[in-house]
């Protein structure tokens, strides 16, 4: 399938099959996301730093890594609500500054004390602001028929950094130390402040979807639950595959991230219009099935299989994230999207936080495989709720309830 080229000239909304180009503001959003992503993705190697430099065990690794996602989860709804009244440009600028400050000073903190956790909290706050604001900016700029593709491209701008940052940081850390490895990418967040004035700040009502009565919209709870499960899956994979592989004799873990990013980029670029054509809900449901299988199978990780599991995670996450977000946001009014993203972000980061905080002690006591099997089984519980609520799988009681609701609407 061909991917429409990015362009500096905006056009009106068009069906999926027609040529459509992106406005300049969208390209600036991608630039901010990529610059921020380089500073944040350098810390994908945080578990290795904690294990080798500070002697942390699985519980301590989970606690430090989890501090960022806990902060993001707790603040996500507040950020979502504040974005409706506070300038999103100002929020993004503050996030870029916080990310630069935390990254540049991280290795100056000795040991595993509270200052280390405080810096992780700053990183979590920065991440959730950028994540929510850029997603809602994109939803305001792009027509419904292109939303899954546009969110996918937004994800690609972060995915590139997921591969590039660890690939560069790991050898730099070996040769020059972790201070340089973490500090230099952090400065890119500060440089990205130059792009902030060109970001959109208002709502693009010209391409907004028509207003739909709240009670006639498909349920959003399965979307939030799916986001929770997605966070749990990527949290356990990003945090515990590294110490698991190191305990089995691995010396390098960067192959996992390379595989993850390579496959996710292939999915989002090579299959960029797939979800919009087939239906975001169908793609999100199928991707959740794959997610459960990949995470469960990670319990059988071997050092020489890190690349394989990275490819598997990239395939399921690359498909599921943009499809799930498009499924949830497509029928929302522009002013509702920030709040939706707030609750969705709470669910995603909550799932990630629970896994990295509570499964570390389980891994220390019972071994790493059990935590992957547990999370894989948990992800499987979200498949039917999503499929049924969005009509991917027919369920007669739900169909009758929808018919009755439509009848009531007509009477009113």
Secondary structure by P-SEA (a helix, b strand, c coil): cccccccccccccccccbbbbbcaaaaaaaaaaaaaaaaaacccaaaaaaaccccccaaaaaaaaaaaaaaaaaaaaaaaaaaacccaaaaaaaaaaaaaaaaaaccccccccaaaaaaaaaaaaaaaaaaaaaaaaaaacccccaaaaaaaaaaaaaaaaaaaaaaaaaaaaacccaaaaacaaaaaaaaacccccccccccccccccccccccccccaaaaaaaaaaaaaaaaaaaccaaaaaaaacccccaaaaaaaaaaaaaaaaccccccccccaaaaaaaaaaaaaaaaaacccccccaaaaaaaaaaaaaaacaaaaaaaccccccccaaaaaaaaaaaaaaaaaaaaaacaaaaaacccaaaaaaaaaaaaaaaaaaaaaaacccccaaaaaaaaaaaaaaaac
